[in-house]
Structure formats: C-alpha cells, structure tokens
Amino acid sequence: MPLSTQQTAADTATLPSGCAPTLRVMPMPSDANIHGDVFGGWIMAQVDIAGAIPATRRAGGRVATIAVNAFTFRQPVFVGDLLSFYAKIIKTGTTSITVSVEVYAERQRLDAEIIKVTEAILTYVATDDQRRSRPLPPA
Ligand SMILES: CC(C)(COP(=O)(O)OP(=O)(O)OC[C@H]1O[C@@H](n2cnc3c(N)ncnc32)[C@H](O)[C@@H]1OP(=O)(O)O)[C@@H](O)C(=O)NCCC(=O)NCCS
C-alpha cells in the first residue's frame, strides 16, 4: 500500500491482537477544525474518557484526571475514521493510576488502512464523594 508523503512505515499498523479496544468512536463533521480535519481537543477528550475506564475499574469508584503526562498526535484524524482506543494501566501508586492510551484509525477506504494516530499517558487519582483523594483498594 503506498504511503502518503507525511506518513512513515512506522505509522502503519494492525490493530493490537489479543485485547479489545477500550473505546471505539467515529468523528463527525461537527468535530472538525477550521481546516476540515478533526480538532485535537476532541481527540484529547476521547483519550481522557478511554483512559478513565480502566482507572475507574481499578479505583473501584470515581477518579479525577490529575495530569496529562504525555500526548503525541502522530498523524491527523479525519472525519469518518473509525478510531479504536486501547487503554492500559502502566503504574499505580497510593492514590494514583497512570494509564497509557494508544489510538488507531481505520481510514474509511476500501483497503482498510490502519494507522496509529495518537499516543498519550495520563494520570488519574481515586477520589471520594467529597472529591478528595483516597487510597486505591487492594488489587
Ligand atoms: C485530584 C485531586 C483531588 C488530588 O489532590 P491531592 O491528593 O492533594 O494531590 P497530590 O498532589 O497529593 O497527588 C495525588 C497523586 O497524584 C500524583 N500526581 C500529582 N501530580 C502528578 C503529575 N503531574 N503527574 C503524575 N502524577 C501526579 C501524586 O504523585 C499522587 O500519587 P500517589 O498518591 O499515588 O503517590 C486534586 O488535585 C484535584 O481535585 N484536581 C482537579 C481534578 C480535575 O478537576 N480534573 C479534571 C476533570 S476530571
């Protein structure tokens, strides 16, 4: 499959095998920026939602995002791409849960091109009903 001018071989991918995506979503025209590509802030919101899913399970209750430790937009996202978010816990502390999120786009073409578009690391903190941090329950 020919690569576009900005795309490297490292960006083409297959979806990770052996694990289900945490979240799948397709951006709509209302999610586009003024240039017609998908707005980075929309992608960041979806990444935060995806990362919070394993964090909430591990915390056994509500969490708050305390930090976005890293975020890389490797390739643009287009309206109509089918996005798959793979979120996994990479570290836990006393109250915190750090999650890696990788996002893959299936371009809406007949040859079903798959590209890793975004990588991020976020940290969540388990919180109580007063929004104060609380220790994680035993794993
Ligand atoms: C979440 C909150 C209650 C935590 O308050 P706190 O307990 O006083 O915060 P602390 O500074 O003690 O840090 C709590 C944990 O986060 C970790 N942490 C703090 N800053 C961090 C950073 N920049 N990167 C990674 N981890 C960080 C700390 O190391 C600690 O982890 P540990 O308990 O596992 O050792 C508070 O910061 C808050 O309300 N933040 C706003 C959250 C929010 O509105 N998010 C957006 C919408 S969800």
The ligand as an SDF file (V2000), in Angstrom:
LIG
                    3D

 48 50  0  0  0  0  0  0  0  0999 V2000
   -7.2790   15.0210   42.2170 C   0  0  0  0  0  0  0  0  0  0  0  0
   -7.0150   15.8630   43.4660 C   0  0  0  0  0  0  0  0  0  0  0  0
   -8.1740   15.6790   44.4630 C   0  0  0  0  0  0  0  0  0  0  0  0
   -5.7290   15.3130   44.0880 C   0  0  0  0  0  0  0  0  0  0  0  0
   -5.3940   16.1270   45.1760 O   0  0  0  0  0  0  0  0  0  0  0  0
   -4.1800   15.6860   46.1540 P   0  0  0  0  0  0  0  0  0  0  0  0
   -4.4190   14.3190   46.7210 O   0  0  0  0  0  0  0  0  0  0  0  0
   -3.9520   16.8000   47.0860 O   0  0  0  0  0  0  0  0  0  0  0  0
   -2.9780   15.6020   45.1000 O   0  0  0  0  0  0  0  0  0  0  0  0
   -1.4950   15.1300   45.3100 P   0  0  0  0  0  0  0  0  0  0  0  0
   -0.6020   16.2320   44.8900 O   0  0  0  0  0  0  0  0  0  0  0  0
   -1.3170   14.5890   46.7250 O   0  0  0  0  0  0  0  0  0  0  0  0
   -1.3210   13.9480   44.2510 O   0  0  0  0  0  0  0  0  0  0  0  0
   -2.1520   12.7780   44.2900 C   0  0  0  0  0  0  0  0  0  0  0  0
   -1.4660   11.7170   43.4650 C   0  0  0  0  0  0  0  0  0  0  0  0
   -1.2820   12.1890   42.1270 O   0  0  0  0  0  0  0  0  0  0  0  0
    0.1140   12.1250   41.7720 C   0  0  0  0  0  0  0  0  0  0  0  0
    0.4350   13.2470   40.9150 N   0  0  0  0  0  0  0  0  0  0  0  0
    0.3180   14.5610   41.2290 C   0  0  0  0  0  0  0  0  0  0  0  0
    0.7130   15.3130   40.1690 N   0  0  0  0  0  0  0  0  0  0  0  0
    1.0790   14.4480   39.1910 C   0  0  0  0  0  0  0  0  0  0  0  0
    1.6010   14.6140   37.8770 C   0  0  0  0  0  0  0  0  0  0  0  0
    1.8090   15.8220   37.3510 N   0  0  0  0  0  0  0  0  0  0  0  0
    1.8720   13.5020   37.1590 N   0  0  0  0  0  0  0  0  0  0  0  0
    1.6630   12.2650   37.6690 C   0  0  0  0  0  0  0  0  0  0  0  0
    1.1750   12.0510   38.9270 N   0  0  0  0  0  0  0  0  0  0  0  0
    0.9000   13.1330   39.6650 C   0  0  0  0  0  0  0  0  0  0  0  0
    0.8620   12.1820   43.1020 C   0  0  0  0  0  0  0  0  0  0  0  0
    2.1480   11.6160   42.9720 O   0  0  0  0  0  0  0  0  0  0  0  0
   -0.0690   11.3460   43.9760 C   0  0  0  0  0  0  0  0  0  0  0  0
    0.0960    9.9630   43.6390 O   0  0  0  0  0  0  0  0  0  0  0  0
    0.1820    8.7800   44.7810 P   0  0  0  0  0  0  0  0  0  0  0  0
   -0.8650    9.0460   45.8240 O   0  0  0  0  0  0  0  0  0  0  0  0
   -0.1140    7.5350   44.0230 O   0  0  0  0  0  0  0  0  0  0  0  0
    1.5680    8.8490   45.3430 O   0  0  0  0  0  0  0  0  0  0  0  0
   -6.8680   17.3730   43.1280 C   0  0  0  0  0  0  0  0  0  0  0  0
   -5.6030   17.5870   42.5320 O   0  0  0  0  0  0  0  0  0  0  0  0
   -7.9360   17.8700   42.1990 C   0  0  0  0  0  0  0  0  0  0  0  0
   -9.1200   17.9850   42.5910 O   0  0  0  0  0  0  0  0  0  0  0  0
   -7.5740   18.1640   40.9200 N   0  0  0  0  0  0  0  0  0  0  0  0
   -8.5400   18.5780   39.9170 C   0  0  0  0  0  0  0  0  0  0  0  0
   -9.0350   17.3490   39.1620 C   0  0  0  0  0  0  0  0  0  0  0  0
   -9.8830   17.7430   37.9840 C   0  0  0  0  0  0  0  0  0  0  0  0
  -10.7450   18.5970   38.0960 O   0  0  0  0  0  0  0  0  0  0  0  0
   -9.6080   17.1230   36.8260 N   0  0  0  0  0  0  0  0  0  0  0  0
  -10.2450   17.4410   35.6110 C   0  0  0  0  0  0  0  0  0  0  0  0
  -11.6000   16.8560   35.4490 C   0  0  0  0  0  0  0  0  0  0  0  0
  -11.7280   15.1440   35.9190 S   0  0  0  0  0  0  0  0  0  0  0  0
  1  2  1  0
  2  3  1  0
  2  4  1  0
  2 36  1  0
  4  5  1  0
  5  6  1  0
  6  7  2  0
  6  8  1  0
  6  9  1  0
  9 10  1  0
 10 11  2  0
 10 12  1  0
 10 13  1  0
 13 14  1  0
 14 15  1  0
 15 16  1  0
 15 30  1  0
 16 17  1  0
 17 18  1  0
 17 28  1  0
 18 19  1  0
 18 27  1  0
 19 20  2  0
 20 21  1  0
 21 22  1  0
 21 27  2  0
 22 23  1  0
 22 24  2  0
 24 25  1  0
 25 26  2  0
 26 27  1  0
 28 29  1  0
 28 30  1  0
 30 31  1  0
 31 32  1  0
 32 33  2  0
 32 34  1  0
 32 35  1  0
 36 37  1  0
 36 38  1  0
 38 39  2  0
 38 40  1  0
 40 41  1  0
 41 42  1  0
 42 43  1  0
 43 44  2  0
 43 45  1  0
 45 46  1  0
 46 47  1  0
 47 48  1  0
M  END
$$$$
